[in-house]
């Protein structure tokens, strides 16, 4: 990460959304920390971020109420974050993230190389990069101390899903 202490590093499989089954997100020690459970619905795909016991933490799905590509992250029925694809891509700014309290996060980076930063007030809260790991088809996700880990991972999963859908079009 560029600044601030790192709370934890997680391993995210780059093929997360292209696999037909569920997927584990591992912690830095190789232990299963979170599971992404895929729920196929008629109109849209829903992903559930769960703890290792299967308890749902966040629901990630595409919002059909917006003109451009938007994903919502919910805890129960409450929308806690909205990810929108930028209408104009300037200098790698592909997405914006609005948190429920009105706070904005900015996403910049190189999606082909799977290296991107999510910043809050100019400070990295999430950094994802293939260079953090030597594992093929995976990348490391570092999350700053003080930023909620499951929410950060739900945001990364949502971003990954949005990029996959854009490539498939």
LUMTOR-740581 format. One line per field, with one value per residue: residue number from 1; residue in three letters; x, y, z of N, C-alpha, C in turn. Coordinates in nm, 2 decimals, padded with zeros to 4 digits, m for minus. Atoms other than C-alpha are relative to their C-alpha. Layout:
<rs>
gudo NUM;...;
drenba ALA;...;
n_x X;...;
n_y Y;...;
n_z Z;...;
ca_x X;...;
ca_y Y;...;
ca_z Z;...;
c_x X;...;
c_y Y;...;
c_z Z;...;
</rs>
This chain:
<rs>
gudo 1;2;3;4;5;6;7;8;9;10;11;12;13;14;15;16;17;18;19;20;21;22;23;24;25;26;27;28;29;30;31;32;33;34;35;36;37;38;39;40;41;42;43;44;45;46;47;48;49;50;51;52;53;54;55;56;57;58;59;60;61;62;63;64;65;66;67;68;69;70;71;72;73;74;75;76;77;78;79;80;81;82;83;84;85;86;87;88;89;90;91;92;93;94;95;96;97;98;99;100;101;102;103;104;105;106;107;108;109;110;111;112;113;114;115;116;117;118;119;120;121;122;123;124;125;126;127;128;129;130;131;132;133;134;135;136;137;138;139;140;141;142;143;144;145;146;147;148;149;150;151;152;153;154;155;156;157;158;159;160;161;162;163;164;165;166;167;168;169;
drenba UNK;UNK;UNK;UNK;UNK;UNK;UNK;UNK;UNK;UNK;UNK;UNK;UNK;UNK;UNK;UNK;UNK;UNK;UNK;UNK;UNK;UNK;UNK;UNK;UNK;UNK;UNK;UNK;UNK;UNK;UNK;UNK;UNK;UNK;UNK;UNK;UNK;UNK;UNK;UNK;UNK;UNK;UNK;UNK;UNK;UNK;UNK;UNK;UNK;UNK;UNK;UNK;UNK;UNK;UNK;UNK;UNK;UNK;UNK;UNK;UNK;UNK;UNK;UNK;UNK;UNK;UNK;UNK;UNK;UNK;UNK;UNK;UNK;UNK;UNK;UNK;UNK;UNK;UNK;UNK;UNK;UNK;UNK;UNK;UNK;UNK;UNK;UNK;UNK;UNK;UNK;UNK;UNK;UNK;UNK;UNK;UNK;UNK;UNK;UNK;UNK;UNK;UNK;UNK;UNK;UNK;UNK;UNK;UNK;UNK;UNK;UNK;UNK;UNK;UNK;UNK;UNK;UNK;UNK;UNK;UNK;UNK;UNK;UNK;UNK;UNK;UNK;UNK;UNK;UNK;UNK;UNK;UNK;UNK;UNK;UNK;UNK;UNK;UNK;UNK;UNK;UNK;UNK;UNK;UNK;UNK;UNK;UNK;UNK;UNK;UNK;UNK;UNK;UNK;UNK;UNK;UNK;UNK;UNK;UNK;UNK;UNK;UNK;UNK;UNK;UNK;UNK;UNK;UNK;
n_x 00.08;m00.07;m00.01;00.08;m00.03;00.08;00.06;00.00;m00.01;00.08;m00.03;00.12;m00.02;00.04;00.11;00.11;00.13;00.01;00.02;00.14;00.03;m00.03;m00.14;m00.06;m00.11;m00.09;m00.08;m00.14;m00.06;00.05;00.12;00.13;00.05;00.13;00.05;00.09;00.11;00.07;00.14;00.05;00.14;00.05;m00.03;m00.13;m00.09;m00.02;m00.11;00.00;m00.13;00.04;m00.11;m00.03;00.11;00.12;00.08;m00.01;m00.05;00.05;00.06;m00.06;00.07;00.02;00.12;00.07;00.06;m00.09;m00.02;m00.12;m00.02;00.00;00.02;00.03;m00.04;00.10;00.00;00.14;00.07;m00.06;m00.11;m00.11;m00.10;00.04;m00.11;00.04;m00.10;m00.01;00.05;m00.12;m00.12;m00.11;m00.12;00.02;00.11;00.10;00.11;00.02;00.07;00.07;00.04;00.13;m00.01;m00.03;m00.15;m00.03;m00.13;m00.04;m00.07;m00.09;m00.10;m00.02;00.08;m00.05;m00.11;00.06;m00.06;00.08;00.01;00.12;m00.05;00.09;m00.07;m00.14;m00.08;00.04;00.07;m00.02;m00.09;00.00;m00.10;m00.05;m00.14;00.00;00.00;m00.06;00.10;00.06;00.14;00.04;m00.07;00.02;00.08;m00.04;00.10;m00.05;00.06;00.11;00.10;00.06;m00.05;00.11;00.05;m00.10;00.00;00.13;m00.03;m00.09;00.08;00.09;m00.08;m00.04;00.12;00.03;m00.10;00.03;00.12;m00.05;m00.08;00.08;00.08;
n_y m00.12;m00.12;m00.07;00.06;00.14;00.10;00.09;00.14;00.03;00.11;00.05;00.00;00.06;m00.09;00.06;00.00;m00.01;00.08;00.14;00.03;00.03;m00.10;m00.02;m00.05;m00.10;00.04;m00.10;00.00;00.13;00.11;00.06;m00.05;m00.11;m00.04;00.07;m00.07;00.09;m00.05;00.03;m00.03;m00.04;m00.01;m00.13;m00.04;00.09;m00.05;00.06;m00.02;00.02;00.07;00.04;00.14;00.08;m00.01;m00.11;m00.10;m00.13;m00.10;00.04;m00.08;00.02;m00.11;m00.07;m00.03;m00.13;m00.10;00.00;00.06;00.12;m00.03;00.11;m00.04;00.10;m00.01;00.08;00.02;m00.08;m00.14;m00.02;m00.06;m00.06;00.01;m00.02;m00.04;m00.01;m00.14;m00.03;m00.05;00.05;m00.09;00.05;00.12;m00.01;00.08;00.02;m00.07;00.07;m00.08;00.07;m00.04;m00.13;m00.11;m00.01;00.04;00.07;m00.01;00.12;m00.02;00.10;00.08;00.11;00.12;00.05;00.03;m00.08;m00.12;m00.06;m00.07;m00.10;m00.08;m00.13;00.01;00.10;00.14;00.09;00.14;00.01;00.13;00.01;00.13;00.00;00.04;00.15;00.08;00.10;m00.03;m00.03;m00.06;m00.12;m00.04;m00.12;m00.05;m00.09;m00.08;00.00;m00.10;00.02;00.13;00.10;00.06;m00.10;m00.02;00.11;m00.01;m00.10;00.06;00.10;m00.08;m00.05;00.11;00.04;m00.10;00.01;00.12;m00.02;m00.09;00.07;00.09;m00.07;
n_z 00.00;00.01;m00.13;m00.10;m00.03;00.06;m00.10;00.05;00.14;00.04;00.14;00.08;00.13;00.11;00.07;m00.10;00.05;00.11;m00.04;m00.01;m00.14;m00.11;m00.01;m00.13;m00.01;m00.11;m00.07;00.03;m00.05;00.08;m00.06;00.06;m00.08;00.05;00.12;00.10;00.05;00.12;00.01;00.13;00.00;00.14;00.06;m00.03;m00.08;m00.14;m00.07;m00.15;m00.07;m00.12;m00.08;00.02;m00.05;00.10;m00.03;00.10;m00.05;00.09;00.13;00.11;00.13;00.09;m00.02;00.13;m00.01;00.05;00.15;00.03;m00.08;m00.15;m00.09;m00.14;m00.11;m00.11;m00.13;m00.02;00.10;00.01;00.10;m00.07;00.10;00.14;00.09;00.13;00.11;00.05;00.14;00.07;m00.06;00.00;m00.07;m00.08;m00.09;00.06;m00.09;m00.12;m00.10;m00.10;m00.12;m00.05;m00.07;00.09;00.03;00.14;00.02;00.14;00.05;00.12;00.03;00.12;m00.01;00.08;m00.09;m00.14;m00.10;m00.01;m00.13;m00.05;m00.09;m00.08;m00.04;00.05;m00.07;00.03;m00.10;00.06;00.11;00.06;00.10;00.02;m00.05;m00.15;m00.01;00.10;00.04;00.13;00.01;m00.13;m00.04;m00.14;m00.03;m00.13;m00.05;m00.10;m00.14;m00.02;00.10;m00.02;00.10;00.09;00.10;00.10;00.08;00.08;00.10;00.10;00.08;00.09;00.11;00.09;00.07;00.10;00.11;00.07;00.08;00.11;00.09;00.07;00.09;
ca_x 00.00;00.11;00.04;m00.10;m00.06;m00.19;m00.44;m00.44;m00.36;m00.60;m00.57;m00.83;m00.86;m00.86;m01.10;m01.34;m01.64;m01.57;m01.59;m01.92;m01.89;m01.84;m01.50;m01.29;m01.09;m00.79;m00.61;m00.23;m00.16;m00.36;m00.66;m01.02;m01.14;m01.44;m01.66;m01.82;m02.15;m02.31;m02.68;m02.82;m03.14;m03.36;m03.28;m02.94;m02.65;m02.62;m02.30;m02.29;m01.98;m02.00;m01.78;m01.63;m01.94;m02.17;m02.31;m02.40;m02.20;m02.28;m02.49;m02.33;m02.55;m02.62;m02.87;m03.12;m03.23;m02.94;m02.87;m02.51;m02.35;m02.40;m02.35;m02.49;m02.35;m02.61;m02.60;m02.94;m03.18;m02.95;m02.74;m02.40;m02.20;m02.28;m02.02;m02.06;m01.86;m01.73;m01.91;m01.57;m01.24;m00.98;m00.63;m00.74;m01.04;m01.28;m01.51;m01.65;m01.78;m02.04;m02.07;m02.40;m02.28;m02.21;m01.83;m01.68;m01.40;m01.20;m01.07;m00.77;m00.53;m00.45;m00.73;m00.56;m00.26;m00.49;m00.33;m00.55;m00.60;m00.91;m00.85;m01.04;m00.94;m00.62;m00.51;m00.51;m00.77;m00.73;m00.45;m00.47;m00.19;m00.06;00.29;00.19;00.17;00.36;00.04;m00.08;m00.43;m00.45;m00.37;m00.32;m00.55;m00.41;m00.66;m00.57;m00.61;m00.93;m01.12;m01.37;m01.22;m01.55;m01.67;m01.34;m01.35;m01.72;m01.61;m01.33;m01.56;m01.81;m01.54;m01.42;m01.77;m01.82;m01.50;m01.59;m01.93;m01.76;m01.52;m01.80;m01.99;
ca_y 00.00;00.35;00.49;00.38;00.06;m00.26;m00.46;m00.77;m00.92;m01.16;m01.38;m01.33;m01.56;m01.36;m01.60;m01.54;m01.46;m01.69;m02.01;m02.19;m02.27;m02.08;m01.95;m01.91;m01.60;m01.69;m01.49;m01.42;m01.76;m01.96;m02.02;m01.98;m01.64;m01.57;m01.74;m01.59;m01.78;m01.74;m01.71;m01.72;m01.53;m01.48;m01.11;m01.07;m01.25;m01.21;m01.28;m01.33;m01.27;m01.51;m01.59;m01.94;m02.07;m01.96;m01.66;m01.39;m01.06;m00.87;m00.92;m00.79;m00.74;m00.53;m00.25;m00.22;00.12;00.31;00.41;00.31;00.00;00.01;m00.25;m00.23;m00.39;m00.46;m00.57;m00.72;m00.48;m00.17;m00.05;00.02;00.10;00.17;00.12;00.30;00.27;00.61;00.76;00.91;00.73;00.98;00.86;00.52;00.64;00.36;00.36;00.56;00.42;00.59;00.47;00.49;00.78;00.99;00.93;00.88;00.63;00.66;00.37;00.40;00.16;m00.09;m00.34;m00.56;m00.60;m00.64;m00.36;m00.09;00.14;00.24;00.56;00.76;01.13;01.05;00.77;00.40;00.19;m00.11;m00.20;m00.50;m00.63;m00.95;m00.84;m00.92;m01.29;m01.55;m01.75;m01.77;m01.63;m01.47;m01.14;m01.00;m00.75;m00.54;m00.36;m00.07;m00.08;00.08;m00.01;m00.29;m00.60;m00.78;m00.45;m00.40;m00.75;m00.71;m00.39;m00.58;m00.86;m00.61;m00.44;m00.77;m00.87;m00.54;m00.58;m00.93;m00.83;m00.54;m00.78;m01.02;m00.75;
ca_z 00.00;m00.06;00.29;00.62;00.81;00.65;00.86;00.64;00.31;00.13;m00.18;m00.45;m00.75;m01.07;m01.22;m00.93;m01.14;m01.43;m01.23;m01.21;m00.84;m00.51;m00.42;m00.10;m00.03;00.18;00.44;00.42;00.59;00.33;00.56;00.42;00.55;00.34;00.08;m00.23;m00.29;m00.63;m00.64;m00.99;m01.03;m01.34;m01.39;m01.23;m01.07;m00.69;m00.50;m00.12;00.08;00.37;00.67;00.69;00.88;00.59;00.76;00.51;00.55;00.23;m00.09;m00.41;m00.72;m01.02;m00.97;m01.25;m01.14;m01.30;m01.66;m01.65;m01.49;m01.11;m00.84;m00.49;m00.18;00.09;00.45;00.50;00.32;00.37;00.08;00.23;m00.09;m00.45;m00.72;m01.05;m01.37;m01.48;m01.78;m01.89;m01.82;m01.73;m01.64;m01.52;m01.32;m01.40;m01.10;m00.81;m00.49;m00.27;00.09;00.27;00.49;00.19;00.18;m00.17;m00.25;m00.57;m00.78;m01.01;m01.17;m01.44;m01.47;m01.73;m01.49;m01.19;m01.00;m00.86;m00.56;m00.37;m00.19;00.07;00.10;m00.11;00.12;00.01;00.19;m00.05;m00.28;m00.51;m00.72;m00.88;m00.76;m00.40;m00.48;m00.68;m00.74;m01.10;m01.17;m00.82;m00.68;m00.33;m00.17;00.11;00.33;00.55;00.93;01.03;00.71;00.74;00.58;00.47;00.31;00.14;00.00;m00.11;m00.30;m00.47;m00.57;m00.71;m00.91;m01.04;m01.14;m01.32;m01.52;m01.61;m01.74;m01.94;m02.10;m02.20;m02.38;
c_x 00.09;00.02;m00.09;00.04;m00.10;m00.05;00.02;00.02;m00.08;00.03;m00.14;00.03;m00.04;m00.11;m00.13;m00.14;m00.02;m00.02;m00.15;m00.04;00.03;00.15;00.04;00.09;00.08;00.07;00.15;00.07;m00.06;m00.13;m00.13;m00.05;m00.14;m00.04;m00.09;m00.09;m00.07;m00.14;m00.05;m00.15;m00.04;00.05;00.15;00.07;00.02;00.11;m00.01;00.13;m00.04;00.13;00.02;m00.11;m00.12;m00.09;00.01;00.05;m00.05;m00.05;00.05;m00.08;m00.02;m00.13;m00.06;m00.07;00.08;00.02;00.13;00.04;00.03;m00.02;m00.03;00.05;m00.09;00.04;m00.14;m00.07;00.06;00.11;00.11;00.11;m00.07;00.13;m00.05;00.12;00.00;m00.05;00.12;00.12;00.11;00.12;m00.02;m00.11;m00.12;m00.13;00.00;m00.08;m00.06;m00.04;m00.13;00.00;00.03;00.15;00.02;00.14;00.03;00.08;00.08;00.09;m00.01;m00.08;00.05;00.11;m00.05;00.08;m00.08;00.00;m00.14;00.04;m00.12;00.08;00.15;00.09;m00.05;m00.07;00.01;00.10;00.00;00.10;00.04;00.14;00.01;00.01;00.08;m00.09;m00.06;m00.15;m00.06;00.07;m00.03;m00.08;00.04;m00.11;00.06;m00.06;m00.10;m00.11;m00.06;00.04;m00.11;m00.05;00.10;00.00;m00.13;00.02;00.09;m00.07;m00.10;00.07;00.04;m00.11;m00.03;00.10;m00.02;m00.11;00.04;00.08;m00.09;m00.09;00.06;
c_y 00.12;00.07;m00.07;m00.14;m00.10;m00.09;m00.14;m00.01;m00.13;m00.04;m00.02;m00.06;00.09;m00.05;m00.02;m00.01;m00.09;m00.15;m00.02;m00.02;00.12;00.00;00.04;00.11;m00.03;00.12;m00.02;m00.13;m00.12;m00.06;00.06;00.10;00.04;m00.08;00.09;m00.11;00.06;m00.04;00.05;00.03;00.03;00.13;00.04;m00.10;00.07;m00.08;00.03;m00.02;m00.05;m00.02;m00.15;m00.09;00.01;00.11;00.12;00.13;00.11;m00.07;00.10;m00.03;00.12;00.07;00.03;00.14;00.12;m00.01;m00.06;m00.11;00.04;m00.13;00.05;m00.11;00.03;m00.08;m00.01;00.07;00.14;00.00;00.07;00.07;m00.02;00.03;00.03;00.01;00.14;00.01;00.03;m00.06;00.09;m00.05;m00.12;00.00;m00.07;00.00;00.10;m00.08;00.10;m00.08;00.06;00.14;00.12;00.01;m00.06;m00.07;00.01;m00.12;00.04;m00.12;m00.06;m00.13;m00.13;m00.07;m00.04;00.07;00.13;00.04;00.05;00.09;00.08;00.13;00.00;m00.10;m00.14;m00.07;m00.15;00.02;m00.14;m00.01;m00.15;m00.01;m00.04;m00.15;m00.06;m00.11;00.04;00.02;00.04;00.13;00.03;00.12;00.04;00.10;00.08;m00.02;00.10;00.00;m00.14;m00.10;m00.07;00.10;00.02;m00.11;00.00;00.10;m00.06;m00.10;00.07;00.06;m00.11;m00.05;00.10;00.00;m00.12;00.02;00.10;m00.07;m00.10;00.07;00.02;
c_z 00.00;00.14;00.10;00.03;m00.06;00.11;m00.04;m00.15;m00.03;m00.14;m00.07;m00.13;m00.11;m00.08;00.08;m00.07;m00.12;00.03;00.03;00.15;00.10;00.01;00.14;m00.03;00.12;00.06;m00.04;00.04;m00.08;00.06;m00.07;00.10;m00.03;m00.12;m00.08;m00.05;m00.11;00.01;m00.14;00.00;m00.14;m00.06;00.02;00.09;00.14;00.06;00.15;00.05;00.14;00.09;m00.02;00.05;m00.09;00.04;m00.10;00.06;m00.10;m00.13;m00.10;m00.13;m00.08;00.03;m00.14;m00.01;m00.05;m00.15;m00.04;00.11;00.15;00.07;00.14;00.09;00.12;00.12;00.04;m00.11;m00.02;m00.10;00.07;m00.09;m00.14;m00.09;m00.14;m00.09;m00.05;m00.14;m00.09;00.08;m00.02;00.08;00.09;00.10;m00.06;00.08;00.11;00.10;00.10;00.12;00.05;00.08;m00.08;m00.04;m00.14;00.01;m00.15;m00.04;m00.12;m00.01;m00.13;00.01;m00.07;00.09;00.13;00.10;00.01;00.15;00.02;00.11;00.06;00.04;m00.05;00.06;m00.04;00.11;m00.05;m00.11;m00.04;m00.11;m00.01;00.06;00.14;00.01;m00.12;m00.06;m00.13;00.02;00.14;00.02;00.15;00.02;00.14;00.04;00.12;00.14;00.01;m00.11;00.01;m00.10;m00.08;m00.10;m00.11;m00.10;m00.09;m00.11;m00.11;m00.08;m00.09;m00.11;m00.10;m00.09;m00.11;m00.12;m00.08;m00.10;m00.12;m00.11;m00.09;m00.10;m00.14;
</rs>
